[in-house]
Amino acid sequence: MRVIVGITGGIAAYKAPLLARLLVKAGHEVQCVATSHALEFVTPLTLETVSGRRLYSDLFSPANDHSTEHISLKDWGDAMVVAPATANIIGKLASGIGDDALSTLLLSFSGKPLFVAPAMNTQMWVHPAVQRNVSYLRSTGVNIIEPASGQLACGATGTGRMADPEEIADFMRRTLKQPKPLASRRVLVTAGPTYERIDAVRFIGNYSSGKMGFAIAETLAAHGAEVELVTGPTALGIAHPHVHRTDVESAREMFDAATALFPSCNAAILSAAVADYRPDHAADHKLKKQGDEGMTLHLVQNPDILATLGTMKQEGQTLVGFALETDNELANAQRKLERKNLDFIVLNSLKDAGAGFGVDTNRVTIISRDGAEGEGDTYTTPLLSKREVAEVIVNRCIEGAKGLER
């Protein structure tokens, strides 16, 4: 395999030659690409010696083999890793900025495995802008190799140290060799809230952020699935090439999109918080307050998306629903599992601190159909990030669902 090693200007750049050497010893061809700041920490001669190839570091050098070296290297490489990846290069990649040899190569390196190993001071790593950029890159399919905790260059101790070269090489080996168990599968995911209009400016809604559903969509795509994401109103973004997004507002719009897509899918995971009721009439103008009189809304029931898909489900399809409960949680979830013809149900309890709407963590109980009449097949996660919970949900579905089996 041909691997490109990108190096940026952090103290951890001194570890880059060892990473390049490990990749060469593993049988890969290696090409190093460095920023000008990286060369303050490691010399071109060192990188060229360990890789056996001329260093690429100057976008306009007359010594380059091609006038568009970043494009020719993109065509040459099978995979790419940036180690160390500073906050600067992470921000450039997330923002689509290409102003030097490495950043222009990164922008052209699409459709192939890309690994990023961040390295920076703890205060920089936890900055909201850096975390936003890292989260966005993850959503596009970039493999983030999390930094470790330990002593930093400034003398402080905290998270931000680049993973050791051996760990990076091993992470790449496992990821590149890992089979994509859902490569031939198509999965429908619903996410976020629905808004049911009262008038031109007001609506009935809920507190769902969509974070859980988006994490599930990204996880499915990382496992190779083609994902049809139908989402209610949310500020979240997703740019993974295998996630196809449909934006809706109301429960009826989500119903129409989900029922149209489900017949062509192997599975559906419905995590959206769908309004059960809507006003029977939505005014096309802003309703004015009438003195001290109150307002009475007549609500009608929305179509039940989950139950409808349960009646549509064919042999070999898998249907997963969510249940948000406040009391008698397990019993209510098990009844919903049976009543709506689900294969799995994911139970959320609002009694669990750190779980539910709007937060980045969750704690769920996954119940399979086989366990619907007793203790049966249930699994409860500890409190985890929603991304980690999504991984648990997807893996349990892969192991036990007809539509997603390995």
C-alpha positions as a printed NumPy array, in Angstrom:
array([[  0.   ,   0.   ,   0.   ],
       [  1.147,   3.541,  -0.74 ],
       [  0.83 ,   5.772,   2.338],
       [  1.302,   9.541,   2.52 ],
       [  2.524,  10.871,   5.875],
       [  1.669,  14.539,   6.468],
       [  3.678,  16.394,   9.118],
       [  2.786,  19.767,  10.639],
       [  4.583,  22.195,  12.93 ],
       [  4.236,  20.79 ,  16.421],
       [  6.848,  19.396,  18.761],
       [  5.45 ,  15.903,  18.091],
       [  6.863,  16.21 ,  14.564],
       [ 10.01 ,  14.585,  15.959],
       [  7.992,  11.315,  16.09 ],
       [  7.071,  11.451,  12.391],
       [ 10.253,   9.729,  11.13 ],
       [  9.554,   6.792,  13.452],
       [  5.984,   6.519,  12.111],
       [  7.275,   6.613,   8.543],
       [  9.841,   3.951,   9.394],
       [  7.192,   1.702,  10.997],
       [  5.029,   1.97 ,   7.893],
       [  7.975,   1.133,   5.624],
       [  8.851,  -1.884,   7.788],
       [  5.214,  -3.015,   7.456],
       [  5.748,  -3.191,   3.699],
       [  4.222,   0.11 ,   2.611],
       [  5.632,   2.695,   0.232],
       [  5.779,   6.   ,   2.103],
       [  5.772,   9.594,   0.868],
       [  6.321,  12.371,   3.414],
       [  4.695,  15.786,   2.998],
       [  5.639,  18.528,   5.446],
       [  4.661,  22.106,   6.168],
       [  7.383,  24.757,   6.467],
       [  6.773,  24.884,  10.229],
       [  7.212,  21.12 ,  10.512],
       [ 10.724,  21.521,   9.102],
       [ 11.607,  23.617,  12.164],
       [ 11.397,  20.349,  14.146],
       [ 12.576,  17.664,  11.705],
       [ 14.922,  17.878,   8.718],
       [ 14.127,  17.015,   5.098],
       [ 17.116,  14.658,   5.025],
       [ 15.708,  12.625,   7.932],
       [ 12.285,  12.27 ,   6.301],
       [ 13.751,  11.4  ,   2.907],
       [ 16.083,   8.835,   4.46 ],
       [ 13.373,   6.943,   6.372],
       [ 10.857,   7.076,   3.489],
       [ 13.249,   6.574,   0.578],
       [ 11.422,   9.264,  -1.401],
       [ 11.959,  12.963,  -2.02 ],
       [ 10.122,  15.161,   0.501],
       [  7.227,  17.28 ,  -0.79 ],
       [  7.008,  20.562,   1.131],
       [  6.954,  23.432,  -1.376],
       [  3.891,  23.917,  -3.551],
       [  5.882,  25.784,  -6.208],
       [  9.319,  24.161,  -6.024],
       [ 10.956,  23.626,  -9.447],
       [ 12.224,  20.305,  -8.064],
       [  8.684,  18.895,  -7.939],
       [  8.041,  16.078, -10.379],
       [  4.744,  17.609, -11.504],
       [  3.366,  21.15 , -11.705],
       [  0.326,  19.957,  -9.722],
       [  2.129,  17.728,  -7.24 ],
       [ -0.804,  17.677,  -4.824],
       [ -3.008,  16.081,  -7.498],
       [ -0.413,  13.555,  -8.671],
       [  0.267,  12.51 ,  -5.066],
       [ -3.467,  12.135,  -4.425],
       [ -3.592,   9.736,  -7.365],
       [ -0.449,   7.924,  -6.121],
       [ -1.498,   7.399,  -2.483],
       [ -3.85 ,   4.705,  -1.216],
       [ -4.156,   6.181,   2.288],
       [ -2.945,   9.262,   4.131],
       [ -2.148,  10.128,   7.729],
       [ -1.394,  13.549,   9.252],
       [  0.744,  13.137,  12.367],
       [  1.066,  15.427,  14.151],
       [ -2.033,  17.372,  13.13 ],
       [ -2.059,  20.831,  14.671],
       [ -5.188,  22.869,  15.376],
       [ -4.184,  24.934,  12.342],
       [ -4.224,  22.094,   9.804],
       [ -7.407,  20.657,  11.335],
       [ -9.075,  24.049,  10.956],
       [ -7.878,  24.403,   7.375],
       [ -9.167,  20.992,   6.378],
       [-12.528,  21.535,   8.084],
       [-12.887,  24.93 ,   6.384],
       [-11.7  ,  23.876,   2.928],
       [ -8.567,  26.055,   2.961],
       [ -5.598,  25.061,   0.833],
       [ -2.637,  27.452,   0.997],
       [  0.436,  25.206,   1.084],
       [  1.663,  21.808,  -0.091],
       [  0.   ,  19.77 ,   2.669],
       [ -3.343,  21.573,   2.894],
       [ -3.893,  21.512,  -0.883],
       [ -3.077,  17.793,  -0.952],
       [ -5.548,  17.18 ,   1.875],
       [ -8.308,  18.98 ,  -0.015],
       [ -7.717,  16.793,  -3.065],
       [ -7.473,  13.547,  -1.071],
       [-11.129,  12.528,  -1.216],
       [-12.629,   9.081,  -1.465],
       [ -9.63 ,   7.408,   0.186],
       [ -8.822,   6.558,   3.827],
       [ -7.604,   9.62 ,   5.715],
       [ -6.249,   9.518,   9.281],
       [ -5.635,  12.54 ,  11.507],
       [ -3.64 ,  12.347,  14.761],
       [ -4.153,  15.642,  16.642],
       [ -1.387,  17.058,  18.835],
       [ -1.669,  20.308,  20.774],
       [ -1.917,  21.867,  24.211],
       [ -4.931,  20.787,  26.279],
       [ -6.433,  24.279,  26.231],
       [ -6.328,  24.271,  22.448],
       [ -7.694,  20.715,  22.193],
       [-10.766,  21.489,  24.32 ],
       [-11.481,  24.805,  22.582],
       [-15.019,  24.706,  21.13 ],
       [-13.782,  25.641,  17.645],
       [-11.271,  22.778,  17.58 ],
       [-13.852,  20.306,  18.88 ],
       [-16.336,  21.53 ,  16.28 ],
       [-13.78 ,  21.046,  13.513],
       [-12.827,  17.565,  14.732],
       [-16.499,  16.584,  14.963],
       [-17.108,  17.85 ,  11.438],
       [-14.138,  15.942,  10.035],
       [-15.411,  12.776,  11.718],
       [-18.793,  13.309,  10.07 ],
       [-17.116,  13.372,   6.653],
       [-15.44 ,  10.006,   7.249],
       [-12.021,  11.154,   8.482],
       [-10.495,   8.722,  11.007],
       [ -9.524,  10.704,  14.103],
       [ -6.794,   9.075,  16.221],
       [ -7.53 ,  10.582,  19.628],
       [ -4.694,  12.328,  21.453],
       [ -3.432,  10.807,  24.674],
       [ -3.199,  12.286,  28.157],
       [  0.221,  12.941,  29.621],
       [  2.969,  15.51 ,  30.006],
       [  2.866,  18.196,  27.306],
       [  5.662,  20.294,  25.822],
       [  4.693,  23.245,  28.039],
       [  5.307,  21.098,  31.135],
       [  1.635,  20.753,  32.052],
       [ -0.187,  17.441,  32.124],
       [ -3.384,  16.93 ,  30.171],
       [ -4.972,  15.612,  26.986],
       [ -3.345,  16.663,  23.74 ],
       [ -0.276,  14.467,  23.276],
       [ -0.119,  12.811,  19.892],
       [ -0.68 ,   9.066,  20.064],
       [  2.57 ,   7.094,  19.926],
       [  3.733,   6.127,  16.417],
       [  3.214,   2.433,  17.219],
       [ -0.402,   3.152,  18.205],
       [ -1.005,   5.184,  15.047],
       [  0.461,   2.486,  12.81 ],
       [ -1.591,  -0.186,  14.595],
       [ -4.786,   1.907,  14.366],
       [ -4.235,   2.336,  10.635],
       [ -3.509,  -1.372,  10.171],
       [ -6.682,  -2.412,  11.975],
       [ -8.848,   0.149,  10.219],
       [ -7.549,  -0.532,   6.72 ],
       [ -7.914,  -4.286,   7.142],
       [-11.236,  -4.116,   8.949],
       [-14.058,  -5.486,   6.811],
       [-17.039,  -3.235,   6.189],
       [-19.876,  -5.418,   7.463],
       [-22.576,  -3.147,   6.05 ],
       [-20.97 ,  -2.499,   2.665],
       [-23.936,  -3.894,   0.726],
       [-26.644,  -2.553,   3.056],
       [-28.968,   0.454,   2.827],
       [-30.325,   1.816,   6.109],
       [-32.98 ,   4.426,   6.853],
       [-32.375,   6.642,   9.909],
       [-34.72 ,   9.29 ,  11.308],
       [-33.408,  11.989,  13.622],
       [-34.286,  15.205,  15.385],
       [-37.629,  16.726,  16.361],
       [-40.675,  17.548,  14.293],
       [-42.349,  20.967,  14.325],
       [-46.143,  21.132,  14.067],
       [-47.257,  24.587,  12.971],
       [-49.797,  26.615,  14.905],
       [-49.513,  29.688,  12.703],
       [-46.908,  31.461,  10.578],
       [-44.493,  31.92 ,  13.493],
       [-45.418,  29.411,  16.216],
       [-45.192,  25.647,  16.437],
       [-45.466,  22.679,  18.777],
       [-42.11 ,  20.93 ,  19.106],
       [-39.761,  19.194,  21.521],
       [-36.184,  19.452,  22.808],
       [-34.579,  16.847,  20.534],
       [-31.247,  18.01 ,  19.072],
       [-30.813,  15.142,  16.598],
       [-27.39 ,  14.257,  18.053],
       [-28.23 ,  10.598,  18.671],
       [-29.661,  10.017,  15.202],
       [-26.784,  11.792,  13.478],
       [-24.277,   9.709,  15.469],
       [-26.099,   6.548,  14.366],
       [-26.055,   7.689,  10.729],
       [-22.315,   8.415,  10.869],
       [-21.593,   5.074,  12.555],
       [-23.588,   3.132,   9.973],
       [-21.749,   4.93 ,   7.184],
       [-18.4  ,   4.157,   8.829],
       [-19.394,   0.477,   8.721],
       [-19.972,   0.776,   4.978],
       [-23.75 ,   1.301,   4.777],
       [-25.506,   3.685,   2.445],
       [-27.587,   5.761,   4.848],
       [-30.839,   7.567,   4.113],
       [-31.055,  10.187,   6.885],
       [-34.455,  11.852,   7.284],
       [-34.137,  14.644,   9.813],
       [-36.369,  17.198,  11.4  ],
       [-35.189,  20.771,  12.068],
       [-31.69 ,  20.769,  13.572],
       [-28.525,  22.85 ,  13.447],
       [-26.379,  19.733,  13.003],
       [-24.409,  19.135,   9.834],
       [-23.275,  15.918,   8.22 ],
       [-21.101,  15.506,   5.156],
       [-20.2  ,  11.813,   4.973],
       [-20.343,  10.731,   1.316],
       [-22.449,   7.675,   2.226],
       [-25.107,   9.657,   4.113],
       [-27.93 ,  11.057,   1.979],
       [-29.882,  13.686,   3.889],
       [-33.559,  14.596,   3.543],
       [-34.758,  17.575,   5.609],
       [-38.348,  17.697,   6.787],
       [-40.298,  19.786,   9.268],
       [-43.501,  18.043,  10.32 ],
       [-44.416,  14.509,  11.349],
       [-46.443,  14.09 ,   8.162],
       [-43.458,  15.098,   6.031],
       [-41.263,  12.638,   7.926],
       [-43.936,   9.955,   7.485],
       [-44.017,  10.507,   3.716],
       [-40.208,  10.398,   3.396],
       [-39.767,   7.352,   5.644],
       [-42.515,   5.262,   4.051],
       [-41.177,   6.072,   0.585],
       [-37.603,   5.064,   1.468],
       [-38.18 ,   2.019,   3.685],
       [-39.119,  -0.528,   0.98 ],
       [-35.685,  -0.133,  -0.643],
       [-33.774,  -0.395,   2.662],
       [-32.451,  -3.417,   4.524],
       [-33.13 ,  -1.779,   7.871],
       [-34.48 ,   1.315,   9.573],
       [-33.431,   2.887,  12.868],
       [-36.003,   5.464,  13.925],
       [-34.548,   7.737,  16.586],
       [-36.501,  10.907,  15.761],
       [-38.685,  12.464,  18.456],
       [-41.879,  12.691,  16.43 ],
       [-44.855,  14.729,  17.669],
       [-47.849,  12.509,  18.376],
       [-50.295,  15.35 ,  17.73 ],
       [-50.615,  18.452,  15.558],
       [-53.098,  21.353,  15.422],
       [-55.973,  20.446,  13.13 ],
       [-55.546,  23.8  ,  11.402],
       [-52.412,  25.95 ,  10.973],
       [-53.037,  29.616,  10.287],
       [-51.054,  31.135,   7.411],
       [-50.643,  34.371,   9.376],
       [-49.631,  35.245,  12.919],
       [-52.555,  34.771,  15.288],
       [-53.169,  37.875,  17.391],
       [-53.864,  37.87 ,  21.093],
       [-57.539,  38.462,  21.796],
       [-57.566,  40.559,  24.967],
       [-57.344,  38.409,  28.082],
       [-58.929,  35.421,  26.414],
       [-56.941,  32.207,  26.222],
       [-56.264,  30.201,  23.092],
       [-57.72 ,  26.774,  22.551],
       [-55.981,  24.422,  20.149],
       [-57.713,  21.364,  18.797],
       [-55.113,  18.636,  18.257],
       [-55.398,  15.659,  15.931],
       [-53.239,  12.576,  15.883],
       [-50.257,  12.336,  13.551],
       [-49.63 ,   9.149,  11.56 ],
       [-47.52 ,   6.637,  13.51 ],
       [-44.346,   6.225,  11.455],
       [-42.924,   3.356,  13.482],
       [-46.157,   1.352,  13.526],
       [-46.673,   1.913,   9.796],
       [-43.186,   0.659,   8.962],
       [-43.904,  -2.305,  11.238],
       [-46.847,  -3.261,   9.004],
       [-44.743,  -2.684,   5.866],
       [-41.751,  -4.729,   7.066],
       [-40.854,  -7.666,   4.838],
       [-38.902, -10.834,   5.59 ],
       [-35.242,  -9.923,   5.933],
       [-35.837,  -6.281,   6.917],
       [-34.889,  -4.997,  10.366],
       [-36.804,  -2.3  ,  12.235],
       [-35.381,  -0.521,  15.291],
       [-37.341,   1.996,  17.334],
       [-36.643,   4.286,  20.278],
       [-38.712,   4.725,  23.422],
       [-38.312,   7.706,  25.747],
       [-40.01 ,   6.848,  29.028],
       [-40.401,   8.418,  32.464],
       [-42.043,   5.532,  34.406],
       [-42.476,   1.777,  34.029],
       [-39.764,   2.184,  31.448],
       [-38.876,  -1.424,  30.66 ],
       [-42.466,  -2.686,  30.572],
       [-43.608,   0.188,  28.373],
       [-40.698,  -0.321,  25.981],
       [-41.337,  -4.07 ,  25.714],
       [-45.02 ,  -3.469,  24.938],
       [-44.048,  -0.978,  22.235],
       [-41.599,  -3.496,  20.786],
       [-44.387,  -6.065,  20.347],
       [-47.175,  -3.684,  19.382],
       [-45.231,  -2.051,  16.57 ],
       [-43.564,  -5.218,  15.245],
       [-39.998,  -4.098,  15.982],
       [-36.854,  -6.213,  16.065],
       [-35.093,  -3.979,  18.605],
       [-36.107,  -1.077,  20.775],
       [-33.702,   1.391,  22.383],
       [-34.98 ,   2.637,  25.722],
       [-34.119,   6.07 ,  27.098],
       [-35.189,   7.08 ,  30.595],
       [-35.398,  10.743,  31.521],
       [-34.589,   9.637,  35.063],
       [-30.986,   8.943,  34.002],
       [-28.761,  11.969,  34.615],
       [-26.773,  12.928,  31.53 ],
       [-29.144,  11.142,  29.135],
       [-31.936,  12.448,  26.919],
       [-32.359,  15.584,  24.852],
       [-29.709,  18.164,  24.025],
       [-26.692,  16.581,  25.764],
       [-23.657,  14.817,  24.281],
       [-24.008,  11.698,  26.444],
       [-26.57 ,   8.946,  26.731],
       [-27.393,   5.765,  28.628],
       [-29.716,   3.304,  26.913],
       [-31.147,  -0.174,  27.275],
       [-31.342,  -2.17 ,  24.05 ],
       [-34.081,  -4.803,  24.003],
       [-34.329,  -7.398,  21.247],
       [-37.572,  -9.021,  20.154],
       [-36.458, -12.34 ,  21.683],
       [-36.475, -10.689,  25.069],
       [-39.902,  -9.09 ,  24.842],
       [-41.702, -11.451,  27.226],
       [-39.346, -11.369,  30.169],
       [-35.879, -10.36 ,  31.161],
       [-34.72 , -11.863,  27.877],
       [-32.118, -10.271,  25.665],
       [-31.534,  -6.806,  27.085],
       [-28.336,  -4.823,  27.348],
       [-27.837,  -1.563,  29.242],
       [-24.918,   0.708,  28.452],
       [-23.103,   2.817,  31.005],
       [-23.224,   6.573,  30.479],
       [-21.273,   7.102,  27.254],
       [-20.916,   9.694,  24.545],
       [-23.705,   9.487,  21.977],
       [-21.115,   8.437,  19.406],
       [-20.104,   5.487,  21.615],
       [-23.764,   4.605,  22.224],
       [-24.352,   4.665,  18.464],
       [-21.502,   2.179,  18.025],
       [-23.093,  -0.161,  20.592],
       [-26.518,   0.069,  18.933],
       [-25.162,  -0.566,  15.439],
       [-22.934,  -3.459,  16.536],
       [-25.76 ,  -5.192,  18.399],
       [-27.986,  -4.817,  15.349],
       [-25.256,  -6.231,  13.101],
       [-24.907,  -9.243,  15.374],
       [-28.581,  -9.997,  15.783],
       [-30.637,  -8.532,  12.936],
       [-31.698, -10.321,   9.771],
       [-31.252,  -7.245,   7.615],
       [-27.797,  -6.369,   8.946],
       [-26.127,  -9.657,   9.777],
       [-22.428, -10.001,   8.988]])
